[in-house]
Amino acid sequence: MNQKELRNRFQSELDALKDNGIIQSNNDLAKRLGYSPQKLTEILKGRTKISLELLHDFCIQFNYSMDYLVFGKTNWKENNNTTTEKTESISTGKCESCTNKDSLISQLKAHIDDLRMMIDNYKGLTGDLLNDKNELKESLNRELERNQELYNSLKGNK
């Protein structure tokens, strides 16, 4: 997840929500999401990373797709809807891609597949770390044995 691209998408959607009168300001957004205005400012200026928690809260509050904000994927864009149409559907609560069961199932399947891939990557990483740990342990045991032998030989030569 590229933070700059993520922040740009987030800012773009924040601007669209303001332009369409759904929110009045950044402070209004911060209040609605339960964040301090200062924290939101730090995020928007790129001084603090956008957390998944903030994205989740934003998506829930305004019926956005997490896939869209994080990866730039969305059914709205596939259907050639404009941001204005998207934000109008949010304000009226008639978001077709959010209520379309097949679309939701498809989004969930894609998300599950992404999670499985991340888990597989994590397993590979932990497997590599475990191998490194075992190699280090063996190396330390060999060093301990050498030091013990040296100690015993020096102790015996007294």
C-alpha positions as protocol buffer text, in pm:
chain_id: "A"
residue {
  index: 1
  type: MET
  ca { x: 0 y: 0 z: 0 }
}
residue {
  index: 2
  type: ASN
  ca { x: 162 y: 324 z: -119 }
}
residue {
  index: 3
  type: GLN
  ca { x: 85 y: 590 z: 143 }
}
residue {
  index: 4
  type: LYS
  ca { x: 108 y: 878 z: -107 }
}
residue {
  index: 5
  type: GLU
  ca { x: -144 y: 720 z: -346 }
}
residue {
  index: 6
  type: LEU
  ca { x: -366 y: 623 z: -55 }
}
residue {
  index: 7
  type: ARG
  ca { x: -355 y: 977 z: 87 }
}
residue {
  index: 8
  type: ASN
  ca { x: -431 y: 1122 z: -260 }
}
residue {
  index: 9
  type: ARG
  ca { x: -737 y: 895 z: -303 }
}
residue {
  index: 10
  type: PHE
  ca { x: -850 y: 974 z: 51 }
}
residue {
  index: 11
  type: GLN
  ca { x: -805 y: 1350 z: -7 }
}
residue {
  index: 12
  type: SER
  ca { x: -985 y: 1329 z: -341 }
}
residue {
  index: 13
  type: GLU
  ca { x: -1285 y: 1159 z: -183 }
}
residue {
  index: 14
  type: LEU
  ca { x: -1277 y: 1398 z: 112 }
}
residue {
  index: 15
  type: ASP
  ca { x: -1288 y: 1691 z: -135 }
}
residue {
  index: 16
  type: ALA
  ca { x: -1579 y: 1528 z: -321 }
}
residue {
  index: 17
  type: LEU
  ca { x: -1771 y: 1487 z: 5 }
}
residue {
  index: 18
  type: LYS
  ca { x: -1713 y: 1858 z: 79 }
}
residue {
  index: 19
  type: ASP
  ca { x: -1804 y: 1966 z: -277 }
}
residue {
  index: 20
  type: ASN
  ca { x: -2132 y: 1773 z: -253 }
}
residue {
  index: 21
  type: GLY
  ca { x: -2219 y: 1915 z: 90 }
}
residue {
  index: 22
  type: ILE
  ca { x: -2201 y: 1580 z: 269 }
}
residue {
  index: 23
  type: ILE
  ca { x: -1941 y: 1719 z: 506 }
}
residue {
  index: 24
  type: GLN
  ca { x: -1855 y: 2082 z: 569 }
}
residue {
  index: 25
  type: SER
  ca { x: -1486 y: 2067 z: 656 }
}
residue {
  index: 26
  type: ASN
  ca { x: -1195 y: 1852 z: 768 }
}
residue {
  index: 27
  type: ASN
  ca { x: -1300 y: 1927 z: 1126 }
}
residue {
  index: 28
  type: ASP
  ca { x: -1649 y: 1798 z: 1046 }
}
residue {
  index: 29
  type: LEU
  ca { x: -1498 y: 1475 z: 909 }
}
residue {
  index: 30
  type: ALA
  ca { x: -1272 y: 1438 z: 1214 }
}
residue {
  index: 31
  type: LYS
  ca { x: -1570 y: 1481 z: 1446 }
}
residue {
  index: 32
  type: ARG
  ca { x: -1786 y: 1232 z: 1253 }
}
residue {
  index: 33
  type: LEU
  ca { x: -1508 y: 971 z: 1260 }
}
residue {
  index: 34
  type: GLY
  ca { x: -1415 y: 1032 z: 1624 }
}
residue {
  index: 35
  type: TYR
  ca { x: -1067 y: 1170 z: 1551 }
}
residue {
  index: 36
  type: SER
  ca { x: -913 y: 1495 z: 1664 }
}
residue {
  index: 37
  type: PRO
  ca { x: -884 y: 1763 z: 1394 }
}
residue {
  index: 38
  type: GLN
  ca { x: -509 y: 1779 z: 1465 }
}
residue {
  index: 39
  type: LYS
  ca { x: -467 y: 1404 z: 1402 }
}
residue {
  index: 40
  type: LEU
  ca { x: -657 y: 1429 z: 1072 }
}
residue {
  index: 41
  type: THR
  ca { x: -444 y: 1728 z: 968 }
}
residue {
  index: 42
  type: GLU
  ca { x: -126 y: 1531 z: 1043 }
}
residue {
  index: 43
  type: ILE
  ca { x: -255 y: 1247 z: 826 }
}
residue {
  index: 44
  type: LEU
  ca { x: -359 y: 1471 z: 536 }
}
residue {
  index: 45
  type: LYS
  ca { x: -24 y: 1652 z: 539 }
}
residue {
  index: 46
  type: GLY
  ca { x: 159 y: 1319 z: 526 }
}
residue {
  index: 47
  type: ARG
  ca { x: 323 y: 1353 z: 868 }
}
residue {
  index: 48
  type: THR
  ca { x: 132 y: 1051 z: 999 }
}
residue {
  index: 49
  type: LYS
  ca { x: 39 y: 736 z: 806 }
}
residue {
  index: 50
  type: ILE
  ca { x: -324 y: 667 z: 733 }
}
residue {
  index: 51
  type: SER
  ca { x: -430 y: 380 z: 956 }
}
residue {
  index: 52
  type: LEU
  ca { x: -654 y: 97 z: 844 }
}
residue {
  index: 53
  type: GLU
  ca { x: -879 y: 189 z: 1136 }
}
residue {
  index: 54
  type: LEU
  ca { x: -932 y: 539 z: 993 }
}
residue {
  index: 55
  type: LEU
  ca { x: -1001 y: 396 z: 646 }
}
residue {
  index: 56
  type: HIS
  ca { x: -1244 y: 144 z: 791 }
}
residue {
  index: 57
  type: ASP
  ca { x: -1428 y: 415 z: 986 }
}
residue {
  index: 58
  type: PHE
  ca { x: -1440 y: 636 z: 675 }
}
residue {
  index: 59
  type: CYS
  ca { x: -1575 y: 351 z: 460 }
}
residue {
  index: 60
  type: ILE
  ca { x: -1843 y: 262 z: 713 }
}
residue {
  index: 61
  type: GLN
  ca { x: -1949 y: 625 z: 766 }
}
residue {
  index: 62
  type: PHE
  ca { x: -1972 y: 710 z: 395 }
}
residue {
  index: 63
  type: ASN
  ca { x: -2041 y: 371 z: 228 }
}
residue {
  index: 64
  type: TYR
  ca { x: -1706 y: 355 z: 51 }
}
residue {
  index: 65
  type: SER
  ca { x: -1529 y: 44 z: -66 }
}
residue {
  index: 66
  type: MET
  ca { x: -1211 y: -34 z: 127 }
}
residue {
  index: 67
  type: ASP
  ca { x: -1079 y: -189 z: -196 }
}
residue {
  index: 68
  type: TYR
  ca { x: -1122 y: 147 z: -365 }
}
residue {
  index: 69
  type: LEU
  ca { x: -943 y: 351 z: -101 }
}
residue {
  index: 70
  type: VAL
  ca { x: -660 y: 103 z: -46 }
}
residue {
  index: 71
  type: PHE
  ca { x: -610 y: -43 z: -394 }
}
residue {
  index: 72
  type: GLY
  ca { x: -797 y: 195 z: -624 }
}
residue {
  index: 73
  type: LYS
  ca { x: -1042 y: -82 z: -723 }
}
residue {
  index: 74
  type: THR
  ca { x: -1412 y: -10 z: -726 }
}
residue {
  index: 75
  type: ASN
  ca { x: -1736 y: -114 z: -889 }
}
residue {
  index: 76
  type: TRP
  ca { x: -1827 y: 254 z: -920 }
}
residue {
  index: 77
  type: LYS
  ca { x: -1541 y: 313 z: -1160 }
}
residue {
  index: 78
  type: GLU
  ca { x: -1616 y: -11 z: -1347 }
}
residue {
  index: 79
  type: ASN
  ca { x: -1970 y: 118 z: -1396 }
}
residue {
  index: 80
  type: ASN
  ca { x: -1829 y: 455 z: -1518 }
}
residue {
  index: 81
  type: ASN
  ca { x: -2008 y: 648 z: -1246 }
}
residue {
  index: 82
  type: THR
  ca { x: -1862 y: 985 z: -1157 }
}
residue {
  index: 83
  type: THR
  ca { x: -1759 y: 1091 z: -810 }
}
residue {
  index: 84
  type: THR
  ca { x: -2065 y: 1318 z: -799 }
}
residue {
  index: 85
  type: GLU
  ca { x: -2298 y: 1024 z: -873 }
}
residue {
  index: 86
  type: LYS
  ca { x: -2112 y: 819 z: -615 }
}
residue {
  index: 87
  type: THR
  ca { x: -2142 y: 1082 z: -342 }
}
residue {
  index: 88
  type: GLU
  ca { x: -2507 y: 1145 z: -429 }
}
residue {
  index: 89
  type: SER
  ca { x: -2576 y: 775 z: -384 }
}
residue {
  index: 90
  type: ILE
  ca { x: -2399 y: 789 z: -49 }
}
residue {
  index: 91
  type: SER
  ca { x: -2603 y: 1083 z: 75 }
}
residue {
  index: 92
  type: THR
  ca { x: -2929 y: 917 z: -32 }
}
residue {
  index: 93
  type: GLY
  ca { x: -2825 y: 574 z: 93 }
}
residue {
  index: 94
  type: LYS
  ca { x: -2889 y: 421 z: -251 }
}
residue {
  index: 95
  type: CYS
  ca { x: -2544 y: 290 z: -333 }
}
residue {
  index: 96
  type: GLU
  ca { x: -2607 y: 15 z: -590 }
}
residue {
  index: 97
  type: SER
  ca { x: -2267 y: -148 z: -554 }
}
residue {
  index: 98
  type: CYS
  ca { x: -2316 y: -159 z: -176 }
}
residue {
  index: 99
  type: THR
  ca { x: -2658 y: -323 z: -195 }
}
residue {
  index: 100
  type: ASN
  ca { x: -2594 y: -554 z: -489 }
}
residue {
  index: 101
  type: LYS
  ca { x: -2548 y: -897 z: -330 }
}
residue {
  index: 102
  type: ASP
  ca { x: -2347 y: -1040 z: -621 }
}
residue {
  index: 103
  type: SER
  ca { x: -2114 y: -741 z: -611 }
}
residue {
  index: 104
  type: LEU
  ca { x: -2065 y: -776 z: -237 }
}
residue {
  index: 105
  type: ILE
  ca { x: -1995 y: -1146 z: -273 }
}
residue {
  index: 106
  type: SER
  ca { x: -1744 y: -1075 z: -548 }
}
residue {
  index: 107
  type: GLN
  ca { x: -1574 y: -804 z: -338 }
}
residue {
  index: 108
  type: LEU
  ca { x: -1560 y: -1032 z: -36 }
}
residue {
  index: 109
  type: LYS
  ca { x: -1415 y: -1317 z: -241 }
}
residue {
  index: 110
  type: ALA
  ca { x: -1145 y: -1087 z: -380 }
}
residue {
  index: 111
  type: HIS
  ca { x: -1071 y: -960 z: -29 }
}
residue {
  index: 112
  type: ILE
  ca { x: -1053 y: -1317 z: 106 }
}
residue {
  index: 113
  type: ASP
  ca { x: -816 y: -1412 z: -177 }
}
residue {
  index: 114
  type: ASP
  ca { x: -597 y: -1110 z: -93 }
}
residue {
  index: 115
  type: LEU
  ca { x: -596 y: -1209 z: 275 }
}
residue {
  index: 116
  type: ARG
  ca { x: -502 y: -1568 z: 187 }
}
residue {
  index: 117
  type: MET
  ca { x: -214 y: -1439 z: -25 }
}
residue {
  index: 118
  type: MET
  ca { x: -94 y: -1219 z: 263 }
}
residue {
  index: 119
  type: ILE
  ca { x: -117 y: -1516 z: 501 }
}
residue {
  index: 120
  type: ASP
  ca { x: 84 y: -1732 z: 260 }
}
residue {
  index: 121
  type: ASN
  ca { x: 345 y: -1456 z: 234 }
}
residue {
  index: 122
  type: TYR
  ca { x: 352 y: -1430 z: 613 }
}
residue {
  index: 123
  type: LYS
  ca { x: 392 y: -1808 z: 645 }
}
residue {
  index: 124
  type: GLY
  ca { x: 682 y: -1795 z: 402 }
}
residue {
  index: 125
  type: LEU
  ca { x: 841 y: -1512 z: 595 }
}
residue {
  index: 126
  type: THR
  ca { x: 795 y: -1684 z: 931 }
}
residue {
  index: 127
  type: GLY
  ca { x: 930 y: -2008 z: 781 }
}
residue {
  index: 128
  type: ASP
  ca { x: 1242 y: -1823 z: 668 }
}
residue {
  index: 129
  type: LEU
  ca { x: 1275 y: -1662 z: 1011 }
}
residue {
  index: 130
  type: LEU
  ca { x: 1234 y: -2000 z: 1179 }
}
residue {
  index: 131
  type: ASN
  ca { x: 1506 y: -2149 z: 958 }
}
residue {
  index: 132
  type: ASP
  ca { x: 1733 y: -1854 z: 1041 }
}
residue {
  index: 133
  type: LYS
  ca { x: 1654 y: -1901 z: 1412 }
}
residue {
  index: 134
  type: ASN
  ca { x: 1739 y: -2272 z: 1396 }
}
residue {
  index: 135
  type: GLU
  ca { x: 2063 y: -2203 z: 1210 }
}
residue {
  index: 136
  type: LEU
  ca { x: 2157 y: -1938 z: 1467 }
}
residue {
  index: 137
  type: LYS
  ca { x: 2072 y: -2175 z: 1752 }
}
residue {
  index: 138
  type: GLU
  ca { x: 2291 y: -2449 z: 1600 }
}
residue {
  index: 139
  type: SER
  ca { x: 2574 y: -2204 z: 1548 }
}
residue {
  index: 140
  type: LEU
  ca { x: 2550 y: -2081 z: 1908 }
}
residue {
  index: 141
  type: ASN
  ca { x: 2545 y: -2439 z: 2037 }
}
residue {
  index: 142
  type: ARG
  ca { x: 2861 y: -2518 z: 1837 }
}
residue {
  index: 143
  type: GLU
  ca { x: 3027 y: -2205 z: 1977 }
}
residue {
  index: 144
  type: LEU
  ca { x: 2919 y: -2304 z: 2329 }
}
residue {
  index: 145
  type: GLU
  ca { x: 3067 y: -2652 z: 2285 }
}
residue {
  index: 146
  type: ARG
  ca { x: 3398 y: -2506 z: 2159 }
}
residue {
  index: 147
  type: ASN
  ca { x: 3412 y: -2264 z: 2451 }
}
residue {
  index: 148
  type: GLN
  ca { x: 3323 y: -2540 z: 2697 }
}
residue {
  index: 149
  type: GLU
  ca { x: 3600 y: -2761 z: 2556 }
}
residue {
  index: 150
  type: LEU
  ca { x: 3848 y: -2473 z: 2576 }
}
residue {
  index: 151
  type: TYR
  ca { x: 3740 y: -2398 z: 2933 }
}
residue {
  index: 152
  type: ASN
  ca { x: 3776 y: -2763 z: 3034 }
}
residue {
  index: 153
  type: SER
  ca { x: 4118 y: -2793 z: 2874 }
}
residue {
  index: 154
  type: LEU
  ca { x: 4241 y: -2472 z: 3036 }
}
residue {
  index: 155
  type: LYS
  ca { x: 4096 y: -2575 z: 3372 }
}
residue {
  index: 156
  type: GLY
  ca { x: 4268 y: -2916 z: 3344 }
}
residue {
  index: 157
  type: ASN
  ca { x: 4607 y: -2758 z: 3267 }
}
residue {
  index: 158
  type: LYS
  ca { x: 4622 y: -2568 z: 3598 }
}
